[in-house]
Amino acid sequence: MFKKLMLLLTFCLPISALTAAPASSSEISAADLLAQYSDFAKQYHNFTPTEQELALMQKLKNKQVLVVLGTWCHDSAREVPRLLKLLDESQVPLTSLRLVTVNKNKQDDAGVAHANNVQYTPTIIVMQNGKELTRMVEKPAGTLAQDLTKNLP
């Protein structure tokens, strides 16, 4: 009897793991992100942007910024707080800033990640009038400010 029960559990557990509902995901404010996730807050407080980085951020004036992140993702915990600090200290006026959290399958409740072809986190997309101008995926090639402002006038 015990062997039959173990055999049944062996076959049922992987199926239930595959069908379990993914973690909830949605938009989150910068303040809530930093208040609710200590890794993000620590990175925010430890990052000091250079004057050059702050000057580069002015190229984002009147642009839309979409950030798709995983609160579980170490790359997101490193790059998103840096972005928030750059935006705060540069005081660049954006048209909008959206922070969208995704589950480990890179899915969110509203389908934002899918609509923007997000495959890795974080993905930071700079747009103007809804048209993508540039994107940074996972980690920048140079500095974050350089990557987000490349090819921008």
N, C-alpha and C positions, 0 to 999 in steps of 0.2 A: 504494500500500500504506500509506504514512504517513497519508494522508487518511482511509482506512478505520479505521486504528487510533485516530486522534484522534476520529473520529466515535463509535466504540465507547466510548472513555473518557468522552466528553462525556455519553453517556447512562447509563453505568454509575456514575460518581462520585456524582451526586445520589441515586441509588437506594441505594448503599451507605452514604451519609451518613445517610439516613433509617432504615436498618435497623441501624445500629451500636448496640451495647448502651449504654444510658445509664450514666453514672458511678454507682458504688456509693453507697449511702446507708444510713444506719443511726443507731442511738442513739450518742451520744458523751457522755462525762463533761465537766463544766465544766473540770476540770483538763487533760484531753486537748485540749479545744478551744483553751484558752489556750496550751498547750505546742506544739501543732502548727501554729497559724495566727497568724503574727506581727501581722497587722492587728487581730485580735481582742485579742491581748495588749496591744498598744500602746493601744488604745482603753480597755481595762480600767484600765491604769495611769494614763492621762491624765484619767480621769473622777473628779470629786470630788462626791459627793452632798451636798445641803444637809441640815440638820437636819430641815427640814420634809418633805423627800422620805423620809428615813429613818423619820420618825414615821408617814407615810402607809403605808409598807410593812408596818407592824404589822397592817393590815387583812387582810393575806394569811395571817395565822396559821391554821394547820391547813387550808390550801387546797392543791389540786393545781395545779401550773403545768406546762403543756405548751408547749414552744417548738419551732416548726418553722422551720428556718433553712437558708439556703444558705451554705456556706463560701465560695462564689464571689460572694456578694451583698454589695454595699456597704452596703445598709440593715441587713442582718444584722450586718455587721462593726461597725456603729455602735451598734445598739440592744441586741444580745444581751450584749456585755461590760458595758454600762451596767446591764442587769438583774442580771447576776451580781455586780457591785460593790454594787448596792443590796441584794441579798440577803445578801451577805457582811457588809457593814457594819451592816445593820439587825439581823442575827442572828435574823430572823423564822423560827420553826419551821414548815416546810411539811410537808404530808403526803407530797408527792412533787414532784420536779422532773425532768422529762424533756426532754432536748435531742435532737431528731430532725433529722438532716440529710437534705436532699432534693437531687435533681439539678436541672438547669435546667428540666426539665419539671414540676417540683414533685411528684415521685414519690419514695417511699422504699420500701425492700424489704418492710417490714411493712404498708404501706398506711395508715399513720397519717395522712398528709396527706389522702388521699382520704376517709377515714372522718370527718375533721374539716373537710371542705370548704375546704381551704387552697388559695388561688389566688395568693397573693403572699407573699414572704418579707421579713422574718420575720413570722410570726404567733405571737403569745403569747396563750395561752388560760388564763384562771383558772377553775378548776372546784372544786366541792364535791360530794362523793359522786357524782362522774362527771357532774354537771350543769354545763353552761357558765354562768358568771356574767357574764363579760366577756371581750372580746378586743381586742388591739391589732394592727393590720395595717400593716406597713411602717414607719410612723413615727407617734409620738404627736401628738395635736392640741395637748396642753399638754406637761407633762413626762411621762416614762415612768411615774413613780410615780402621778401624777394619773390617767393613762389606765387603769392596771391596777387602781386602787382605786375608780374611779367606780362609783357605785351599790352599793358594799359597805358594810355597817354598821360 
